[in-house]
Amino acid sequence: MAQVYKAKGKVWLWPGEQGVWHFAHVDKKLSEEIKEKHTRVRRGFGSVRVKVTIGKTSWKTSIFPDKRSGTYLLPLKAAARRAEGLAEGDTIAFTLTI
C-alpha cells in the first residue's frame, strides 16, 4: 500500500557539467522515517522511487540520499518548475508517494 508524505523544502541549485540541476532537501526527520520504513524499495545508490506532487503538477522520480546533510535530495524537473513557477530560493510544499 502506498504511503503519502507531505513536506516543505527550499529550491537550490547544483552546477553540473551538463547544466544546472535544481533540488530540494527532504527534511531530516522525514528522511530518517523514509529510510527506516522503506528499506525494501531502495534502489541503486540508496535511491527510493517516488511520485512527487507540487501544486497541480505530478511526476515520477527518485529521491537520493545525501551523506553531507543526512537527508534525501528531491530533483526538480524543468517542466515541473516551469508549470509551478519555481525558482532558486523558493520554499515549496510537496507530497511524496512511495
N, C-alpha and C positions, 0 to 999 in steps of 0.2 A: 504494500500500500504506500502511495506517495506521501511524503511529508513536506509541509509547506513552512517556510521560514520567512519572516519579514525583517528587514534590516535597513540601515542607512549607512552611507559612506560618501567620501569626498572623491571627486574625479581628479586623477593625477596622471601625469604623462611619464612615459619611459621612452627615451630615444633609442631606437634600434637601428641596425644597419640598413634596413629597407623601409624606414619610415618611423613615425612616432606612434606609439601604442598608448591607448587610453585604458586605465584600470580604475577600480575602486577596491578598497580593502573590505573584506567581510570582518566585522568586529571580532575581537579576540575571544570573547565568551561564546559567541555563536560558532566561530571556527573550531573551538575545542569541542563543542557539542556535536558538530557535524563529523569531526574526526573520530570521536568516540562512538557515535551511533551508526555510522555508515562505512565501517571498515570493509565490508564485503563488496561495496560498489566502487572502491577506489581503483583507479587505472594507473597507467604509466606515470611516473614522477609523483605519485600520490594524488593525482587529479581525481575530481569527482564530477560526473556528468550531471548537469542541472538544466532546468528550464528557468529562464530569467524573465521577469516582467518588470518593466519600468513604465509607469503611466499606462498607456494603451498599447505599448509595444512589447512583444514577447519573442524570444528566440531560444534555441538550444545551444549550449556551450559547455565548457568545463571550467571549474574553479581549480586553482593551483596553489599548493602550499608555498608560503614564503618563509624561509627559515629566519630571516632577519627580524621580521615583525611578529612571527608566530601566528600569522593569520592566513586565510585563503585570499587569493587575488582573483577578482572578477574582471575578465577582459570585456570591454565595451565595444561592440560592433559599430562601425561607422554609420551604417544605416539606422541603427537604434539611436545613436547620438543625434543624427540629423532629425529623425522623426520626433524626438523628445526635446530638441533644442539644448542639448547638454554640452558643456564646455569645461575646460580645466578649472578646478576650484569650486565647481558646483557641488552642493550636498544633495545627494539623490536618495530617494526611498526606493527599495527594490524588494521583490519577492523571489525566493529561490525555491523551486520544487524539485525534490530528489526522489 
